[in-house]
Amino acid sequence: MSTTKSTRKIIIIGATSGIGRELALLYLSRGHAVGITGRRAERLREIKERFPGQTWCKTMDVQSGECSALLDELIREMQGVDLIIYNAGVGVQTATLVPAVEMDILFTNVVGFTRLVVHAYNYFKENALPGRIAVISSIAGIKALGQAPAYSATKRYMTHYVSCLAQKARRERVPVTFTTILPGFIRTDMLRHDYPLSISLPTGARLIFKAIERKKRSVILPGRWRPIMFLARLIPARLWERL
């Protein structure tokens, strides 16, 4: 791969499908070096075969205690990283609460997320390197979503945690900045129903890509959701719970 001053090194955690895969293809098509992770090795290889010399792969389950060491290996193989995107996430809507399902969501969206984002933060801090951490959260974390309690609550955690890290980085003068993406309904495999205001996966990925590249701190996408969520925030919790 030929390198230029504009070539950057990006790692996308959760890149075997959906938004993560689309983001990987967008960055690769622009000539960047991209490290991709996920549980399905064959899907990682498919991307690497399309962009040989630009792509580094690491099979990884974010629920595993080994994922931090695997992220380190990937960073070393790429000889550094400029941007780390946390996209791994799960969520389901069900009329029946199943403890095992709820805990699976928690271990991915909270435990795995925290472990890897903290590791990324400390990497930039300990090496005194300027970097960026981008996290794909959801508008489901803005207000309680009774159809998907674990998903909604964990997405709220992700958004709040990144805000805490941004404050911490500023106070400690750590050279890392953050982007939190709160998408509305994007038609991925995880979206099993036809929701209003939903957008296609390619459109959603392009909007997310642009927000990260423009170094937005936090953004709701697409823009049509912003006035809706502004109004939703004004509804008292007691009333919201009756809707």
C-alpha positions as a Python dict, from the first residue, in 0.01 Angstrom:
ca = {
    (1, 'M'): (0, 0, 0),
    (2, 'S'): (136, 340, -93),
    (3, 'T'): (120, 589, 194),
    (4, 'T'): (63, 962, 183),
    (5, 'K'): (41, 1235, 442),
    (6, 'S'): (-336, 1191, 441),
    (7, 'T'): (-325, 816, 504),
    (8, 'R'): (-448, 730, 853),
    (9, 'K'): (-469, 415, 1061),
    (10, 'I'): (-817, 321, 1176),
    (11, 'I'): (-941, 28, 1385),
    (12, 'I'): (-1308, -69, 1373),
    (13, 'I'): (-1426, -297, 1652),
    (14, 'G'): (-1724, -493, 1522),
    (15, 'A'): (-1674, -487, 1146),
    (16, 'T'): (-1811, -816, 1018),
    (17, 'S'): (-2156, -682, 929),
    (18, 'G'): (-2385, -382, 935),
    (19, 'I'): (-2253, -35, 1011),
    (20, 'G'): (-1904, -153, 1103),
    (21, 'R'): (-1852, -333, 774),
    (22, 'E'): (-1981, -38, 573),
    (23, 'L'): (-1752, 201, 761),
    (24, 'A'): (-1454, -26, 697),
    (25, 'L'): (-1528, -27, 324),
    (26, 'L'): (-1563, 352, 320),
    (27, 'Y'): (-1226, 406, 487),
    (28, 'L'): (-1055, 140, 277),
    (29, 'S'): (-1193, 283, -46),
    (30, 'R'): (-1027, 613, 46),
    (31, 'G'): (-687, 451, 85),
    (32, 'H'): (-659, 436, 464),
    (33, 'A'): (-503, 150, 661),
    (34, 'V'): (-783, -26, 846),
    (35, 'G'): (-780, -286, 1122),
    (36, 'I'): (-1104, -479, 1155),
    (37, 'T'): (-1228, -707, 1431),
    (38, 'G'): (-1522, -938, 1481),
    (39, 'R'): (-1621, -1289, 1578),
    (40, 'R'): (-1661, -1421, 1221),
    (41, 'A'): (-1315, -1475, 1075),
    (42, 'E'): (-1442, -1557, 726),
    (43, 'R'): (-1613, -1219, 695),
    (44, 'L'): (-1296, -1041, 803),
    (45, 'R'): (-1101, -1233, 539),
    (46, 'E'): (-1351, -1132, 270),
    (47, 'I'): (-1277, -767, 335),
    (48, 'K'): (-901, -826, 349),
    (49, 'E'): (-911, -1007, 15),
    (50, 'R'): (-1084, -706, -142),
    (51, 'F'): (-824, -464, -3),
    (52, 'P'): (-495, -654, 34),
    (53, 'G'): (-211, -453, 182),
    (54, 'Q'): (-451, -212, 351),
    (55, 'T'): (-637, -441, 586),
    (56, 'W'): (-540, -604, 915),
    (57, 'C'): (-774, -854, 1081),
    (58, 'K'): (-817, -983, 1433),
    (59, 'T'): (-1085, -1233, 1527),
    (60, 'M'): (-1226, -1104, 1854),
    (61, 'D'): (-1523, -1146, 2084),
    (62, 'V'): (-1560, -830, 2292),
    (63, 'Q'): (-1709, -1038, 2575),
    (64, 'S'): (-1381, -1225, 2612),
    (65, 'G'): (-1121, -1117, 2865),
    (66, 'E'): (-860, -1159, 2590),
    (67, 'C'): (-997, -878, 2374),
    (68, 'S'): (-770, -608, 2522),
    (69, 'A'): (-459, -813, 2443),
    (70, 'L'): (-590, -878, 2092),
    (71, 'L'): (-647, -507, 2040),
    (72, 'D'): (-286, -447, 2147),
    (73, 'E'): (-168, -705, 1895),
    (74, 'L'): (-363, -535, 1619),
    (75, 'I'): (-221, -193, 1708),
    (76, 'R'): (134, -334, 1703),
    (77, 'E'): (78, -506, 1369),
    (78, 'M'): (-47, -178, 1223),
    (79, 'Q'): (239, 12, 1390),
    (80, 'G'): (2, 248, 1564),
    (81, 'V'): (-351, 381, 1530),
    (82, 'D'): (-511, 724, 1489),
    (83, 'L'): (-881, 645, 1523),
    (84, 'I'): (-1060, 364, 1708),
    (85, 'I'): (-1430, 310, 1636),
    (86, 'Y'): (-1635, 97, 1876),
    (87, 'N'): (-1926, -42, 1679),
    (88, 'A'): (-1981, -382, 1843),
    (89, 'G'): (-2330, -400, 1985),
    (90, 'V'): (-2635, -623, 2020),
    (91, 'G'): (-2998, -569, 2102),
    (92, 'V'): (-3336, -735, 2064),
    (93, 'Q'): (-3700, -649, 2114),
    (94, 'T'): (-3908, -912, 2285),
    (95, 'A'): (-4235, -932, 2474),
    (96, 'T'): (-4077, -1174, 2721),
    (97, 'L'): (-3775, -1084, 2928),
    (98, 'V'): (-3515, -1362, 2914),
    (99, 'P'): (-3234, -1311, 3165),
    (100, 'A'): (-2972, -1479, 2946),
    (101, 'V'): (-3057, -1252, 2653),
    (102, 'E'): (-3054, -938, 2867),
    (103, 'M'): (-2717, -1035, 3016),
    (104, 'D'): (-2570, -1107, 2672),
    (105, 'I'): (-2658, -752, 2568),
    (106, 'L'): (-2505, -614, 2887),
    (107, 'F'): (-2178, -806, 2844),
    (108, 'T'): (-2135, -671, 2489),
    (109, 'N'): (-2269, -316, 2522),
    (110, 'V'): (-2135, -243, 2871),
    (111, 'V'): (-1859, -483, 2979),
    (112, 'G'): (-1691, -530, 2641),
    (113, 'F'): (-1742, -165, 2550),
    (114, 'T'): (-1592, -40, 2876),
    (115, 'R'): (-1295, -275, 2863),
    (116, 'L'): (-1195, -176, 2510),
    (117, 'V'): (-1271, 195, 2526),
    (118, 'V'): (-1071, 227, 2848),
    (119, 'H'): (-788, 34, 2683),
    (120, 'A'): (-798, 268, 2383),
    (121, 'Y'): (-801, 575, 2610),
    (122, 'N'): (-500, 449, 2806),
    (123, 'Y'): (-313, 368, 2485),
    (124, 'F'): (-334, 728, 2368),
    (125, 'K'): (-262, 861, 2719),
    (126, 'E'): (40, 642, 2796),
    (127, 'N'): (198, 704, 2458),
    (128, 'A'): (112, 1077, 2458),
    (129, 'L'): (-35, 1032, 2111),
    (130, 'P'): (-317, 1240, 1964),
    (131, 'G'): (-606, 1013, 1878),
    (132, 'R'): (-979, 986, 1843),
    (133, 'I'): (-1230, 739, 1983),
    (134, 'A'): (-1569, 715, 1812),
    (135, 'V'): (-1858, 518, 1963),
    (136, 'I'): (-2177, 409, 1789),
    (137, 'S'): (-2454, 449, 2047),
    (138, 'S'): (-2825, 502, 1962),
    (139, 'I'): (-3118, 737, 2007),
    (140, 'A'): (-3263, 447, 2209),
    (141, 'G'): (-3035, 563, 2490),
    (142, 'I'): (-3189, 910, 2507),
    (143, 'K'): (-3525, 800, 2650),
    (144, 'A'): (-3632, 471, 2806),
    (145, 'L'): (-3745, 214, 2549),
    (146, 'G'): (-3970, -44, 2715),
    (147, 'Q'): (-3963, -277, 2413),
    (148, 'A'): (-3588, -327, 2459),
    (149, 'P'): (-3484, -251, 2819),
    (150, 'A'): (-3129, -384, 2811),
    (151, 'Y'): (-3050, -230, 2473),
    (152, 'S'): (-3190, 111, 2569),
    (153, 'A'): (-3020, 117, 2909),
    (154, 'T'): (-2681, 5, 2777),
    (155, 'K'): (-2685, 262, 2497),
    (156, 'R'): (-2752, 531, 2756),
    (157, 'Y'): (-2455, 398, 2953),
    (158, 'M'): (-2231, 418, 2647),
    (159, 'T'): (-2325, 778, 2574),
    (160, 'H'): (-2281, 886, 2935),
    (161, 'Y'): (-1951, 702, 2976),
    (162, 'V'): (-1798, 868, 2671),
    (163, 'S'): (-1907, 1206, 2806),
    (164, 'C'): (-1727, 1126, 3131),
    (165, 'L'): (-1412, 1028, 2941),
    (166, 'A'): (-1424, 1349, 2736),
    (167, 'Q'): (-1436, 1551, 3058),
    (168, 'K'): (-1156, 1343, 3210),
    (169, 'A'): (-934, 1384, 2901),
    (170, 'R'): (-977, 1761, 2907),
    (171, 'R'): (-893, 1785, 3276),
    (172, 'E'): (-591, 1556, 3246),
    (173, 'R'): (-482, 1709, 2914),
    (174, 'V'): (-484, 1371, 2745),
    (175, 'P'): (-458, 1421, 2366),
    (176, 'V'): (-764, 1215, 2278),
    (177, 'T'): (-1096, 1341, 2145),
    (178, 'F'): (-1431, 1170, 2109),
    (179, 'T'): (-1728, 1130, 1878),
    (180, 'T'): (-2056, 980, 1995),
    (181, 'I'): (-2296, 880, 1720),
    (182, 'L'): (-2664, 838, 1809),
    (183, 'P'): (-2832, 689, 1501),
    (184, 'G'): (-3202, 649, 1450),
    (185, 'F'): (-3335, 343, 1271),
    (186, 'I'): (-3084, 207, 1020),
    (187, 'R'): (-3191, -98, 823),
    (188, 'T'): (-2934, -356, 936),
    (189, 'D'): (-2986, -724, 1016),
    (190, 'M'): (-3050, -623, 1377),
    (191, 'L'): (-3351, -412, 1277),
    (192, 'R'): (-3618, -677, 1238),
    (193, 'H'): (-3918, -452, 1183),
    (194, 'D'): (-4002, -178, 935),
    (195, 'Y'): (-3985, 136, 1148),
    (196, 'P'): (-4085, 488, 1046),
    (197, 'L'): (-3805, 726, 948),
    (198, 'S'): (-3567, 433, 891),
    (199, 'I'): (-3286, 478, 639),
    (200, 'S'): (-3078, 234, 435),
    (201, 'L'): (-2751, 94, 565),
    (202, 'P'): (-2534, 266, 299),
    (203, 'T'): (-2698, 603, 373),
    (204, 'G'): (-2658, 558, 748),
    (205, 'A'): (-2294, 456, 718),
    (206, 'R'): (-2212, 758, 500),
    (207, 'L'): (-2373, 993, 753),
    (208, 'I'): (-2176, 834, 1036),
    (209, 'F'): (-1855, 848, 833),
    (210, 'K'): (-1902, 1219, 765),
    (211, 'A'): (-1975, 1295, 1131),
    (212, 'I'): (-1658, 1118, 1243),
    (213, 'E'): (-1449, 1286, 975),
    (214, 'R'): (-1588, 1628, 1071),
    (215, 'K'): (-1488, 1553, 1429),
    (216, 'K'): (-1834, 1604, 1570),
    (217, 'R'): (-1845, 1559, 1945),
    (218, 'S'): (-2196, 1412, 1957),
    (219, 'V'): (-2456, 1392, 1684),
    (220, 'I'): (-2801, 1244, 1623),
    (221, 'L'): (-2839, 1096, 1274),
    (222, 'P'): (-3016, 1151, 1044),
    (223, 'G'): (-3099, 1513, 1116),
    (224, 'R'): (-3477, 1459, 1108),
    (225, 'W'): (-3448, 1288, 1447),
    (226, 'R'): (-3301, 1593, 1621),
    (227, 'P'): (-3623, 1791, 1674),
    (228, 'I'): (-3806, 1469, 1765),
    (229, 'M'): (-3555, 1380, 2035),
    (230, 'F'): (-3544, 1740, 2156),
    (231, 'L'): (-3917, 1720, 2222),
    (232, 'A'): (-3886, 1371, 2372),
    (233, 'R'): (-3637, 1503, 2628),
    (234, 'L'): (-3897, 1754, 2746),
    (235, 'I'): (-4151, 1485, 2836),
    (236, 'P'): (-4138, 1409, 3211),
    (237, 'A'): (-4035, 1053, 3298),
    (238, 'R'): (-4367, 980, 3472),
    (239, 'L'): (-4558, 1074, 3157),
    (240, 'W'): (-4312, 900, 2923),
    (241, 'E'): (-4354, 573, 3112),
    (242, 'R'): (-4729, 581, 3038),
    (243, 'L'): (-4688, 625, 2664),
}
